[in-house]
Amino acid sequence: MSFHRSSSCLIVKMSGELDLSSASVFKERVDEELRKTGAANLILNLQGLDFVDSTGLGAILGRHRQITLGGGKMILTSVPPKVQSMLEMAGLFSVLQCERTDKDALQVIESPFQGGAPR
């Protein structure tokens, strides 16, 4: 994992596997970075993620719950096909927002318009 801070969010670039053996480290490190930076929004860039299991999905959902309860947004980006199929099978695309790139996600987060065209 690597961490980057933009003006409005924490960006986490994932690599390797997010499973039973790594999910707790993922949760601890992301939560620690969120506390340190005070970021209200989170982008998880999954481009380097090779595998995710149900424990890993639970860890992602936990961060989503934490961010949204705090009034922020969490967006997944660069989701590899293998991980995308896991998310689809688990029915998580209805809960988790995905964008193609980090730049696209930042535009969504920084947009003054929530969910649609300006009025």
C-alpha positions, 0 to 999 in steps of 0.5 A: 500500500502507498498513501497520497494526500490530495486537497480533499482526500486520502488516496490508497494504492493497493497491490498484492492480495487483500485476504484473511492474512492482510485485511487487518493490516489494511484496516489498521494502516488506512485507519491510521492514515485517515486519522493522521491526515484528517481526510474525510474522503477516500479513494482506493486505487485497486489497479495492483490488487491481484486477489480479494476474498470475503475478508478483504471485501469486508475490510473495504466495506468497513472503510466505506461505512466509516467514511460515509458515516463521517459525511465523506465519499469513498470511491474505488478506482482502476478495478482489475477484471478479477476484482471486479468479478468478485465485487459483482458476485458479492453484489457490492457495485450497488453499494460501492462507487467505482470510477475509471481513474483517480482523476475521475474520482477526485472530480466526483469528490470535489464536484459541488453537485451531488448526483446530477446536473446543476439546477 
